[in-house]
């Protein structure tokens, strides 16, 4: 099996896993839906296959946002001249 076909089959059969607090075990999340929370982070929400409790898993990183413009240091327009005194 080539690496590409193996990679494609792995994506096809991928089921996200989460921790069910009712069963107290790590299980596959059924009917998983990816959501974006209010703070911009991504998460997966679904159900436990055994008991049907809602499972929620926060994914790493934030959703793609527009980056802030980089601050450029201001160059002094003219150096102040010392006053004789």
C-alpha positions as MATLAB code, in Angstrom:
seq = 'XXXXXXXXXXXXXXXXXXXXXXXXXXXXXXXXXXXXXXXXXXXXXXXXXXXXXXXXXXXXXXXXXXXXXXXXXXXXXXXXXXXXX';
ca = [
       0.000    0.000    0.000;
       1.421    3.381   -0.909;
       1.705    6.233    1.555;
      -0.947    8.296   -0.235;
      -3.580    5.565   -0.299;
      -2.867    4.721    3.337;
      -3.174    8.408    4.277;
      -6.458    8.758    2.385;
      -7.959    5.677    4.046;
      -6.853    6.934    7.465;
      -8.687   10.243    6.901;
     -11.766    8.436    5.657;
     -12.094    6.221    8.739;
     -10.957    8.811   11.281;
     -13.253    9.224   14.253;
     -12.305   11.819   16.849;
     -11.859   10.551   20.364;
     -12.899   12.228   23.576;
     -13.414   11.448   27.243;
     -16.915   10.516   28.373;
     -17.439   11.749   31.935;
     -20.346    9.372   32.513;
     -18.572    6.199   31.308;
     -15.199    7.458   32.636;
     -13.434    6.212   29.518;
     -11.932    7.519   26.287;
     -14.208    6.689   23.356;
     -14.902    7.627   19.743;
     -17.241   10.593   19.320;
     -20.361    9.682   17.303;
     -22.109   12.286   15.102;
     -19.108   14.602   15.517;
     -19.502   18.193   14.343;
     -16.698   20.759   14.316;
     -17.662   24.069   15.886;
     -15.964   27.371   16.626;
     -16.400   28.652   20.186;
     -16.946   32.306   21.146;
     -13.256   32.797   21.902;
     -12.268   31.608   18.397;
     -11.027   28.138   19.327;
     -12.182   25.085   17.404;
     -13.948   22.185   19.106;
     -15.681   18.913   18.269;
     -19.108   18.113   19.695;
     -20.891   14.775   19.475;
     -22.279   11.860   21.480;
     -20.872    8.886   23.379;
     -21.590    5.635   21.481;
     -22.393    3.768   24.723;
     -24.512    6.072   26.881;
     -25.428    8.915   24.505;
     -24.006   11.676   26.718;
     -22.826   14.798   24.911;
     -19.036   14.764   24.453;
     -17.028   17.908   23.787;
     -13.369   18.101   22.800;
     -11.441   21.358   22.442;
      -8.959   21.247   19.585;
      -5.560   22.924   19.638;
      -5.013   26.388   18.239;
      -7.328   29.186   17.296;
      -9.299   29.620   14.119;
      -7.509   31.521   11.380;
      -7.781   35.216   12.071;
      -6.401   38.194   10.251;
      -2.950   38.969   11.637;
      -2.340   42.380   13.146;
      -0.037   44.639   11.111;
       3.547   44.565   12.298;
       4.658   47.655   14.162;
       7.459   49.490   12.403;
       9.851   51.578   14.460;
       9.570   55.251   13.657;
      12.714   56.891   12.395;
      13.405   60.349   13.824;
      12.814   62.976   11.158;
      15.472   65.389   12.420;
      17.836   65.221   15.340;
      17.313   68.062   17.805;
      20.124   70.601   17.799;
      21.540   71.589   21.180;
      21.023   75.209   22.133;
      24.123   77.163   23.116;
      23.833   78.315   26.507;
];
